[in-house]
Amino acid sequence: MRTCWRCWRTARAWATSALALALGVSARTVQRALEALAEAGRAERFGRGRACRWRAPAVPGFPTGLLLPAPPHGG
């Protein structure tokens, strides 16, 4: 479960089916949970139908992973 949460908190958008596979539950269960999270402001939905993707909203005032410097090599 911890691994799935780490994946969710990345900037990557996830398909409902991919999250369901990672969690080992049905896609409909994930869809209901994501819709509840969206109502609470903890998830964002992009697209419609089969093209729908979900991600965690960006934290205000915090840069995305793309803007952060790369970790030092060998560390």
C-alpha positions in Angstrom: 0.0 0.0 0.0 2.9 2.4 0.8 4.3 1.9 -2.7 0.9 2.7 -4.3 0.7 5.9 -2.2 4.2 6.9 -3.4 3.1 6.4 -7.0 0.0 8.4 -6.4 1.9 11.4 -5.0 4.1 11.7 -8.1 3.2 14.1 -10.8 2.2 11.2 -13.1 -1.4 10.8 -14.0 -2.9 7.3 -13.4 -5.6 5.4 -15.2 -8.3 3.9 -12.9 -7.4 0.4 -14.3 -3.7 0.9 -13.5 -4.4 1.9 -9.9 -6.8 -1.0 -9.6 -4.2 -3.5 -10.8 -1.6 -2.0 -8.4 -4.0 -2.2 -5.4 -5.5 -5.6 -6.3 -9.1 -4.3 -6.2 -11.7 -3.7 -8.9 -11.6 -0.7 -11.2 -15.0 0.3 -10.0 -13.9 0.4 -6.4 -11.0 2.6 -7.4 -13.3 4.8 -9.4 -15.6 5.4 -6.5 -12.7 6.1 -4.2 -11.1 8.6 -6.6 -14.5 10.4 -7.1 -14.7 10.8 -3.3 -11.1 12.1 -3.2 -11.9 14.5 -6.0 -14.9 15.9 -4.1 -12.6 16.4 -1.1 -10.0 18.2 -3.3 -7.4 15.4 -2.9 -7.5 14.2 -6.6 -7.9 15.7 -10.0 -9.5 14.1 -13.0 -8.3 14.7 -16.6 -10.1 13.5 -19.7 -13.2 11.5 -20.1 -14.1 7.8 -20.7 -11.2 5.5 -21.5 -8.9 8.5 -21.7 -9.6 9.6 -18.1 -6.6 9.9 -15.8 -6.2 10.9 -12.2 -3.5 12.5 -10.1 -2.9 14.2 -6.8 -3.2 18.0 -7.0 0.0 20.0 -6.9 0.9 21.5 -3.6 0.7 25.3 -3.8 4.1 27.0 -3.6 6.0 23.8 -4.1 7.7 23.0 -7.5 6.9 19.9 -9.4 9.4 17.1 -9.7 10.3 18.4 -13.1 11.6 21.6 -11.6 13.6 20.1 -8.8 17.4 19.6 -9.3 18.6 16.1 -10.0 20.1 14.1 -7.1 23.9 14.0 -7.0 25.4 11.0 -8.7 26.6 8.2 -6.4 24.4 9.2 -3.5 
